[in-house]
Amino acid sequence: MVTLAVTGHMDLTEESVPLVRAALRDLIAGFGPEVTGVSCIAAGSDTIFAEEVTAAGGQLIVVIPSQNYREAKVKPDHAPSFDRLITAASEVVTLPHPTANRAAYEEANDLLLRRAHRLVAVWDGSPPAGRGGTADTVALAREAGMPVDVVWPATAARRG
């Protein structure tokens, strides 16, 4: 049994979503049905990963960065997926931060790494844009000696 944590970009283009989904599905399938996924279920990569873990029959652990995360950060178009994944999760850990902020995200990423054997990074390789982001989480995992599986299909892109 292996536990995979995820970090990844939220701003995937619409055309990239099926490419990333297929790549994650293939990666997760390689670990068999005993896989556990740990995700903050943010929009984009985190949610796609969580959906693929549950579709593969794996267990999902959700880490919520703050007490107000759902109200403050989950957009209306993402709320149905977020709520469905909360319901599907075998465990939901809500961190004690009252508000969603950089410190809450950093602690959530730290917890993801502590709970997992490997990190799955849906990452285009760009440098850190600030603490607590995808590149920062990849660097922390690598510094700790954790295996990192980078998923970035050849034609994937980010909005903007």
C-alpha positions as CSV (number, residue, x, y, z in Angstrom):
1,M,0.0,0.0,0.0
2,V,1.3,3.4,-1.0
3,T,0.2,6.9,0.0
4,L,0.6,9.6,-2.6
5,A,0.3,13.3,-1.9
6,V,-0.4,15.8,-4.6
7,T,0.6,19.3,-5.4
8,G,-0.1,21.1,-8.7
9,H,-1.3,24.0,-10.7
10,M,-4.8,25.3,-10.3
11,D,-4.8,27.2,-13.6
12,L,-4.8,24.5,-16.2
13,T,-6.2,25.3,-19.5
14,E,-9.5,23.6,-20.4
15,E,-7.6,21.6,-23.1
16,S,-5.0,20.4,-20.6
17,V,-7.5,19.0,-18.1
18,P,-8.2,15.7,-20.0
19,L,-4.4,15.3,-20.7
20,V,-3.6,15.7,-17.0
21,R,-6.5,13.5,-16.0
22,A,-5.3,10.7,-18.3
23,A,-1.7,11.0,-17.0
24,L,-2.8,10.9,-13.4
25,R,-5.1,8.0,-14.1
26,D,-2.2,6.0,-15.6
27,L,0.2,6.9,-12.7
28,I,-2.3,6.0,-10.0
29,A,-3.2,2.7,-11.7
30,G,0.4,1.7,-11.5
31,F,0.2,1.6,-7.7
32,G,-2.8,-0.7,-7.7
33,P,-6.2,-0.4,-5.8
34,E,-4.5,-0.2,-2.4
35,V,-3.5,3.4,-3.1
36,T,-4.3,6.3,-0.8
37,G,-4.3,9.9,-2.0
38,V,-3.7,12.9,0.2
39,S,-5.0,16.2,-1.3
40,C,-6.2,19.7,-0.4
41,I,-8.7,19.3,-3.2
42,A,-8.1,22.8,-4.5
43,A,-9.5,23.5,-8.0
44,G,-7.4,22.1,-10.8
45,S,-4.7,19.5,-10.2
46,D,-5.6,18.6,-6.6
47,T,-9.2,17.9,-7.5
48,I,-8.4,15.9,-10.6
49,F,-5.9,13.8,-8.6
50,A,-8.5,13.2,-5.9
51,E,-11.2,12.2,-8.4
52,E,-8.8,9.7,-10.1
53,V,-7.8,8.2,-6.7
54,T,-11.4,7.6,-5.8
55,A,-12.3,6.3,-9.3
56,A,-9.4,3.8,-9.0
57,G,-11.0,2.5,-5.7
58,G,-8.3,4.1,-3.5
59,Q,-8.8,6.0,-0.3
60,L,-8.8,9.7,-0.1
61,I,-7.5,11.9,2.8
62,V,-8.4,15.5,2.5
63,V,-6.4,18.3,4.1
64,I,-8.3,21.6,4.5
65,P,-5.9,24.5,5.1
66,S,-8.1,26.6,7.3
67,Q,-11.4,26.9,9.1
68,N,-12.8,29.3,6.5
69,Y,-11.4,27.6,3.4
70,R,-14.6,26.5,1.9
71,E,-16.4,29.8,2.3
72,A,-13.4,32.0,1.4
73,K,-11.6,30.1,-1.3
74,V,-13.9,27.5,-3.0
75,K,-15.5,29.2,-6.0
76,P,-19.1,28.4,-7.0
77,D,-18.1,26.4,-10.0
78,H,-15.8,24.2,-7.9
79,A,-18.1,23.8,-4.9
80,P,-19.9,20.6,-6.2
81,S,-16.6,18.8,-6.8
82,F,-15.2,20.0,-3.5
83,D,-18.3,18.8,-1.5
84,R,-18.5,15.5,-3.4
85,L,-14.8,14.8,-2.5
86,I,-15.3,15.7,1.1
87,T,-18.1,13.2,1.3
88,A,-16.0,10.5,-0.5
89,A,-13.0,11.0,1.8
90,S,-12.1,8.4,4.3
91,E,-10.6,11.2,6.5
92,V,-10.8,15.0,6.5
93,V,-8.3,17.0,8.4
94,T,-9.1,20.7,8.9
95,L,-6.1,22.7,10.1
96,P,-6.7,25.1,13.0
97,H,-5.9,28.3,11.0
98,P,-9.0,30.6,11.2
99,T,-8.3,32.1,7.7
100,A,-6.9,30.8,4.5
101,N,-3.5,32.4,4.1
102,R,0.1,31.6,3.1
103,A,0.9,30.1,6.6
104,A,-2.2,27.8,6.3
105,Y,-1.1,26.6,2.8
106,E,2.5,26.0,4.0
107,E,1.2,23.9,6.9
108,A,-1.2,22.0,4.7
109,N,1.7,21.2,2.3
110,D,3.9,20.1,5.2
111,L,1.1,17.8,6.4
112,L,0.6,16.3,2.9
113,L,4.3,15.4,2.8
114,R,4.3,13.9,6.3
115,R,1.3,11.7,5.5
116,A,2.7,10.4,2.2
117,H,5.4,8.1,0.7
118,R,5.6,9.9,-2.6
119,L,4.6,13.3,-4.0
120,V,2.8,13.6,-7.3
121,A,3.5,17.0,-8.8
122,V,1.3,18.3,-11.7
123,W,4.0,20.9,-12.4
124,D,5.3,22.7,-15.5
125,G,8.7,23.1,-13.9
126,S,8.4,26.8,-13.3
127,P,10.3,28.3,-10.4
128,P,8.5,29.2,-7.1
129,A,6.0,32.1,-7.3
130,G,5.9,32.2,-3.5
131,R,6.1,30.0,-0.5
132,G,3.5,27.2,-0.3
133,G,3.1,26.7,-4.0
134,T,3.8,23.8,-6.3
135,A,7.5,24.4,-6.9
136,D,8.1,25.0,-3.2
137,T,6.4,21.8,-2.3
138,V,8.4,19.8,-4.8
139,A,11.6,21.4,-3.4
140,L,10.6,20.4,0.1
141,A,9.9,16.8,-0.9
142,R,13.1,16.5,-2.8
143,E,15.1,18.0,0.2
144,A,13.5,15.4,2.4
145,G,14.5,12.6,0.0
146,M,10.9,11.8,-1.0
147,P,10.3,10.4,-4.4
148,V,8.6,12.9,-6.7
149,D,6.6,11.9,-9.8
150,V,6.2,15.0,-12.1
151,V,3.2,14.8,-14.3
152,W,3.1,17.4,-17.1
153,P,1.9,16.1,-20.5
154,A,3.8,17.5,-23.5
155,T,1.0,19.8,-24.7
156,A,-0.3,20.8,-21.3
157,A,-0.5,24.5,-20.5
158,R,-1.6,27.0,-17.9
159,R,-4.0,29.9,-18.3
160,G,-2.7,33.4,-18.5
